[in-house]
Amino acid sequence: MESMRNLLQGKRKWTLLLILGGALILLGIGLGYRYFTPGPAPAAADNPANDFVALALEKARAGDVEGALQALDVAIAADPEGAGQAYYYRGLILAETGDPQAAIDDLTQALTIDPHMAEAFAARGTAYMAASRPASAVDDFTSAIEIEPGHAPTYVNRGQAYLHLQIYDLALADFDKALELDGGLVAAYFNRGVLYMEQQETGLALADFTRCIELSPETPAPYFNRAVAYIDQGEDELAAVDLSIYLNLSTDEEGRHQAQALLESMAGEGGQ
């Protein structure tokens, strides 16, 4: 049993890698550029540069990242002092393409122009999380909530930041508030389950991961996390089923490696 115990000593770390590394909600981004669903583009009559913002959004929706960035560059050059929307959208794209510091810089510019842009605070908070600055993220998510207190995903994001900071009571309060506002928000159940695992409340974690699966059965990570919870309870057969489903659904190489290692360990222990 020693090899199994060694594997399981890292299970909560694996859970956090799966959840906190990839489940942040990006305001305005959705699932990627093909699913980019911002609000209406600014009216062209307001500012000639808005034509380029509208063009950038069209290109982003079509998956043309470079074209979107070029159009936003033109919009910013045409009217730097009135380019709040252009800086905001460019910051979103830079965040999703893996340049959090550049995203932070652009979103800061957007907030300098319009300090009441809740979505820019939320997006910059997400960029701070990607840059491993959860305390700064908390500040920005809090600012976004003060401006738009009814937006459930921002509470999830702030809860994740609190979870990184190990401030569990505030994280739980935020996940609960998100579910009060939107009872079908998978990310809230998802991350609350991680919190419960951290607190060794395995039964509560199981319930939340199961609810995620009910709401979004094609999402891989809840199966992995529920498997970890089942292992915690000694339910290896149920864990093996969930890990197999995870392997069928997931394309994440690190997660697949971890799931396969757990399955092989359980099979080895069962044969002894």
N, C-alpha and C positions, 0 to 999 in steps of 0.2 A: 504493500500500500504506500510505501514511501514515495515512489515516483508519482503516484496520483496526487499525493499531498503537495509535492513540490509544484506540480502544474497548477493546482488550485490556489496556491498561495498568491498567484498573480492574477486570479480571475477578475478581481475588481478593477485592477489596472486595465485589463483588456476591455472590460465593459466601458470604462471611461474613454478609452481610445476610440471605441466605436461610436459612442454617443457624442461626447463633447468635441471630438475632432471633426465631426461631419454633420451635425444636426442643427447648427445655428440657422435661424431663420433670417434671411436677408431681405429686408424691406424692399419691395419693388423688383427683386430679381426672380423670385419664384424658383423654378427648377433649372434655369439656365436661359441663354439668350433666345432660344427658339420659343420659350414660354414667357418672355419678357412682357409684363403687363402693367406698365406704368399708367398714370392718369393721362388725360388728353394732352397732346402736345400744345405748347403755348401758341396763341394766335399770332400769325405772321405780322399782323398790323401793329402789335405791341412793340416789336423790335425786329429789324431785319435779320439779326443773328438767330432769331427763333426758327427761321427756315432751316438752318443747319441743325438745330436741336431736333426738329421734326424729322429731318432726314436721318439723323443718327439713330433715333428710335426705330425707324423703319428698318434700318440696316441691322440693328441689334435684334429685332424680332426675327429677322431672316437668318441670323447666325453669322453675319459679317462683322466680326469684332473689330478688325482693323479699319474697315470703312466707317464704323460708328465712331471710333476714336478720332479718325481724321476729321469727320464732320464736327465733332465737339471741339477739337482744336481750333477750327476755323471760327466757330461760334464764340469761343473765349477770346480769340485774337480780335474779333470784330468789336466786342464790347466787354472788356474785362470787368468793369464795375457793375454791369448788369447781367453777368453770366452765372447767376446763382444756380439755375436749373442745369446749365451745361456742366458746371463743376460737379454738381450732385450726380448727374448721370455718368460722367467720366469716372468719378470716384467709385460708383457701383461696379462699373466694368473692371476697373483696376483691382478692386477687392476680389472679384470673382476670378480674375486671371492670375491671382497670386502675388500681388504687389501691395501689401497692406499699408506700408508707409506712404507710398504715393497716393493711395486711396485716402489715407488720413489727411494728407496735405490738401487734396482737392476738396474733401468734405469740410475741412476747416475754412477754406476759401468760400464755399457755399454758405456756411453759417456766418461768416463775416458779413456777407451781403444780405442774408436773411436769417437773423438769429432766432426766428420762430418756426423754422422748418423742422418739424418733428422727425420726418423721415431721414433727414440728414444726420440728426443726432443718433438715431437708431442705427443707421448704416455705419457711422463712424464708430459707434460702440462695437459693432460686429468686427470692424477692421482692427480695433484695439484688441479684441479677443484673439484674432488671427496673429497679432503681433505679441501675444503673451503679456498683455497689460490689462488684466481683469479689473483692477481698481479703477482705471480710467474708463473702462467699458461701463462699469456700474454708474459712474457719474453721467455718462452720455445717455444710457438707457433711462436713468431717472429724469433727465431733462426731457426726453421724448415723452415719457409718461405724464409729466406735468403739463405738457402741451396737449397731448391726446391720451387721456386716461382710460379710454375705452378700447384701446388696441391690444388685443390679447397676446399676439406674438412677442411684443416688446417685453411683457412680463416673463415669458419663457426665456428670452435672451438674458434679461437681468438675473433671472434665477440661475442660469448656467454660469454667469459670472460669479455670483455668490457661491455656487457650488465649487468653482475653481478656488475660491478664497477660503473654502471650508466654513462658510457662515451658513450652516445648514438650516437654522430656523427661518432666516430671511429667504433662502432659496425655496423652502417649502411653501412659505406664504405667497411667493410669486407664482409658483406652479399652480397652487390652489386658486389664486386670483385669475390666472389665465383660463382655468377650466370653468370658473364661475362665469366668465365672459363668453367662453366658447367651449361647450362641453364635448365637442368633437375634435379638439385640437390634439392631434397625435403627438406632436413634439412635447406637449405638456405632460401627458401620461408617460411618455418615453423617458424624459429626464427626471420626473418625479420617481420613476422606478429606479433609476440610477442612484438617486438620493437615498431611497429606502435600502438599497443594497449596501451603500456606504454606512448606513446606520444599523446594518444587520437585521433589518425588518424584511426578511425574505418573503413572507406571505404577502405583505403589502406590495412588494416589488413584483411578485408573480401576477397579482391582480392587474397591476398597471401595464406590464408587458403583454398580458393576454388581451387587455382592452385595445392596445395598439394594434395587435394582430387582427382583432375583430374589425377595427376601423380601416386598416390598410394591410390586407393580407399579402400583398406583393412586396412589402418593404422588408428587406432582409434582417436588419439589425435587431429588431425585437425578438426574433427567434433565437439569435445568439445569446442575448441577454437573459431570455427566459430559460435557455438551457443552463446557463451559469446558475440561475436561481434554483432550478431543479437539482443540479448537482449539490448545491448547498443543503438541500433537503434530503439528499440520498436517493433521489428519483432518477437513477442513471438511464433507465430505458426511455423515459420521457425526454430526458436531455438529449439522448442520441437521436431521437426523432426530430427534435427542433434543430439540432446541428446539421442533420442531413438536409432539411428544408433550407436552412441558411446557405449551405453549399450549392444547392440548386439555384438559388436566387441571386446570390452575391457575386459581384465582379471585383470586389476589393481583395487584393492579393494578401495583404497582411491579415485581414480578418479570416480569409479562407485558410491560411496557414495555421492560425490559432485554432480554428474549429476542427481542422483535420488532426492537429496534435491532441486535442481533447478526445476526439473519437478513438484515435489509435491507443491512447492511454487507457480509456475505459475498456476497449476490447482486450488489451493486454492484461489488465487487472482481472477481467472476467474469466480469462483463460487459465489463471493461476489456481 
